[in-house]
Amino acid sequence: MPMGHNPLTITSANSVLMLRCKGVYDNYITLKSFQADNAWSFGDANLGEARVGVDGKQSMGYTPHQVEWTLHLEANSPSIAILENIRKDFNTNMETRPIDIVVEIPSIKTRYSATGALISQSGGASGQKLLVGSQYKFNLVLNGGEDIN
């Protein structure tokens, strides 16, 4: 097979990330101004467990799971205000709310949709040569990607 170029791009530059937190933001809001080298990341999904008994036979089983998802926003992102409003709601009511996430990646024609919990976030922008933005960590129930056109 001859070597050549893959005609499909794998850029994340044209991706769209949307968030909804019913009760605070009832409609999806498009997030903007991600960190330059790191916009978002999905953690591992531990789908099952397996072990081998003393007789040498393997047993395995499905385990319910969640996936950690991290959002990285630049210090000057207008979307930080959205996440801060969600935090203020949580603090005011001393309750959390489910958050719906949609990640659309046109370059690979894939959409991820998930619902879960905001579990941690940066306290604010960190002062360095250039301000370091904020990170938001979620634990999501994710059923995998789906094809989009």
C-alpha positions as CSV (number, residue, x, y, z in Angstrom):
1,M,0.0,0.0,0.0
2,P,1.6,3.3,-1.0
3,M,2.0,6.1,1.5
4,G,0.1,9.3,1.1
5,H,-1.9,11.9,2.9
6,N,-5.1,11.3,4.8
7,P,-7.6,13.7,3.3
8,L,-9.4,14.1,6.6
9,T,-8.3,16.8,9.1
10,I,-8.2,16.0,12.8
11,T,-8.3,19.6,14.0
12,S,-10.3,20.5,17.1
13,A,-10.4,24.2,16.0
14,N,-13.8,23.8,14.5
15,S,-15.3,22.0,17.5
16,V,-18.4,23.2,19.4
17,L,-18.8,22.7,23.1
18,M,-22.2,23.4,24.7
19,L,-23.4,23.2,28.3
20,R,-26.8,23.3,30.0
21,C,-27.7,23.4,33.7
22,K,-31.4,23.4,34.0
23,G,-32.6,25.9,36.6
24,V,-29.6,28.1,35.9
25,Y,-29.3,27.9,32.1
26,D,-32.3,26.1,30.7
27,N,-31.1,26.2,27.1
28,Y,-27.7,25.1,25.8
29,I,-25.0,27.8,25.8
30,T,-22.0,27.6,23.4
31,L,-18.7,27.8,25.3
32,K,-16.0,30.0,24.0
33,S,-12.3,30.9,24.4
34,F,-10.6,27.7,25.3
35,Q,-6.9,27.3,26.3
36,A,-4.6,27.2,23.4
37,D,-3.2,23.7,23.8
38,N,-5.9,22.1,25.8
39,A,-9.6,22.8,25.3
40,W,-11.1,19.6,26.9
41,S,-10.2,16.1,27.8
42,F,-12.1,12.9,28.4
43,G,-10.8,10.5,31.1
44,D,-10.9,6.7,31.0
45,A,-14.2,4.7,31.2
46,N,-13.8,1.6,33.3
47,L,-16.4,-0.6,31.7
48,G,-15.8,-3.8,33.6
49,E,-13.7,-5.9,35.9
50,A,-12.0,-9.2,35.4
51,R,-10.1,-11.5,37.7
52,V,-8.7,-15.0,37.6
53,G,-9.6,-17.5,40.3
54,V,-7.2,-20.0,41.9
55,D,-8.4,-22.6,39.4
56,G,-7.1,-20.4,36.5
57,K,-10.6,-19.5,35.2
58,Q,-11.3,-15.9,34.3
59,S,-14.5,-14.2,35.4
60,M,-15.6,-10.8,34.2
61,G,-18.5,-8.4,34.6
62,Y,-19.8,-5.1,33.6
63,T,-19.6,-2.2,36.1
64,P,-21.6,1.0,36.0
65,H,-19.2,3.9,35.4
66,Q,-18.7,7.5,34.9
67,V,-16.1,9.4,32.8
68,E,-14.1,12.4,34.1
69,W,-14.3,15.3,31.6
70,T,-12.1,18.4,32.1
71,L,-12.8,21.8,30.4
72,H,-10.0,24.3,30.1
73,L,-10.9,28.0,29.6
74,E,-8.5,30.9,29.0
75,A,-8.4,33.5,31.7
76,N,-10.3,36.0,29.5
77,S,-13.0,33.6,28.3
78,P,-16.5,35.0,28.5
79,S,-17.6,31.4,29.4
80,I,-16.0,31.7,32.8
81,A,-19.0,33.8,33.9
82,I,-21.3,31.0,32.9
83,L,-19.5,28.5,35.1
84,E,-19.2,31.1,38.0
85,N,-23.0,31.6,37.8
86,I,-23.5,27.8,38.1
87,R,-21.1,27.8,41.1
88,K,-23.0,30.7,42.7
89,D,-26.3,28.8,42.3
90,F,-24.8,25.7,43.9
91,N,-23.4,27.8,46.8
92,T,-26.7,29.7,47.3
93,N,-28.9,26.6,47.4
94,M,-26.3,24.3,48.9
95,E,-27.3,21.8,46.2
96,T,-25.8,20.7,42.9
97,R,-27.7,20.3,39.6
98,P,-27.1,17.9,36.7
99,I,-25.2,19.4,33.9
100,D,-25.6,18.4,30.2
101,I,-22.6,18.6,27.9
102,V,-22.4,18.3,24.1
103,V,-19.1,18.1,22.3
104,E,-19.3,18.3,18.5
105,I,-16.2,17.6,16.5
106,P,-16.9,18.2,12.8
107,S,-13.4,17.1,11.7
108,I,-14.1,13.5,12.7
109,K,-17.9,13.8,12.4
110,T,-18.5,12.8,16.0
111,R,-20.8,14.1,18.8
112,Y,-20.5,13.2,22.4
113,S,-23.5,13.9,24.7
114,A,-23.4,13.4,28.4
115,T,-25.0,14.3,31.7
116,G,-23.2,14.6,35.0
117,A,-21.9,16.6,37.9
118,L,-19.5,19.5,38.1
119,I,-17.1,18.2,40.8
120,S,-14.3,20.8,41.0
121,Q,-13.0,23.9,39.5
122,S,-10.1,26.4,39.8
123,G,-10.5,29.1,42.3
124,G,-9.6,31.7,39.8
125,A,-7.0,32.8,37.2
126,S,-3.4,32.1,38.3
127,G,-0.9,34.9,37.8
128,Q,2.0,33.9,35.6
129,K,3.7,35.5,32.7
130,L,0.4,35.1,30.9
131,L,-2.6,34.5,33.2
132,V,-3.4,30.8,33.5
133,G,-7.1,30.1,32.8
134,S,-9.5,28.0,34.7
135,Q,-10.2,24.2,34.8
136,Y,-13.5,22.6,35.4
137,K,-13.8,18.9,36.2
138,F,-17.0,16.9,35.6
139,N,-18.0,13.3,36.3
140,L,-20.3,12.3,33.3
141,V,-22.4,9.4,32.3
142,L,-21.4,9.0,28.7
143,N,-22.7,6.5,26.2
144,G,-19.9,7.1,23.7
145,G,-19.8,9.1,20.5
146,E,-22.4,9.2,17.7
147,D,-21.9,10.0,14.0
148,I,-22.8,13.5,12.7
149,N,-22.7,14.7,9.1
